């Protein structure tokens, strides 16, 4: 399964629900482009990773790399990019699903 993203605004935070596999390459570029697009809405982004079923070392490197343009840009403007691995969305509450 490819990486799919669903975004939801909660107050001043945008939560990006990531589903599927996350590897370096197209998936990483897709996620980075989505985070950059969302920074026009808010400077606070949460990546919800509970439904990522596969991540390779390249994907981990993308999430952990201190020089990623989106993370650097958010931090320079006073924002944050946070990763959440343990709290899953419930489609009955949010109305969204993968």
N, C-alpha and C positions, 0 to 999 in steps of 0.2 A: 504494500500500500504506500502510495506517495504521501508526502506531508500535506495535510490540509490545515487551514487556519480559519478560525471563527473569532471575530472580535466583538467585544461588548464593552460599552462605556458604563462605568459604575462611579458616579460622582465625578471626580477629577482624574480618575484612573481608567486606562484602557487595559482590559484583560484580553490577552490573545491566547485562545485555546488551541494548542497544537496537537494534532492527531496523526498517527501513522509513523513513518520512519523519518529520521532526521540524520542526514549524512552531509558531509562537505560536498560542495558543488551546487547543483541547481536548487536543492532544497534550502541550503544555507543562504543562497542569494535571494530566494523567494521570501524567506523569513526576514532577512535584512531589509528588503524593499518594503515589506509590509510595516515593519517597525518605523522606517523612515516616513512612510505615508501617514502613519498614526500620530507622529510627533506634531503634526499640524493641529491635532485635536487636543493633545495634552502632552505634558513633559514627563508623565509618570506612566510607565508601561509595566505590566506583569505578564510574563510568559508562563502559562499554565501548562506543564509538561506531563501531567499524570497519564495522558493517553498516548504518549509517544511509546510505541512498542519496540522500536529499535533505534539505537543511536551509535554511530561509530566514533572512532577517536577523532576524526575530522570534525564531526558534529559537536563533540564535547569541546574541541579546541575553539570552535566558533563561539560557543556560549561562554567560554572562560577567557577568551583573549581580551586583554585590556585595551587593545588598539583598534577594535572594531569601530568603524565610522559611526554607526548608529549609537552605540554606547557612549563613545567619546562625545558626540554631538549633544546627546541628552544631558550628560553630566556637565558639559560646558555651559549649558543654558539653565542649570539648576535643577534638572530633572533626574529621574532614576529609572533604571531597567532592572526589574527583579525577576527571579526565576522561582516558580512554585512547582514542586514535584508531587506533593502529597495531597492536595485538595482538588478533587475532581468536581467539575460542574455537574449538575443534575439537570437533564433536559426538561424535566417536569417543572423546575423552578425557573430556568433561564429561557426555555423555549427554543434552545438551539441544540443541535446534535451534529456529529461528524457525518 
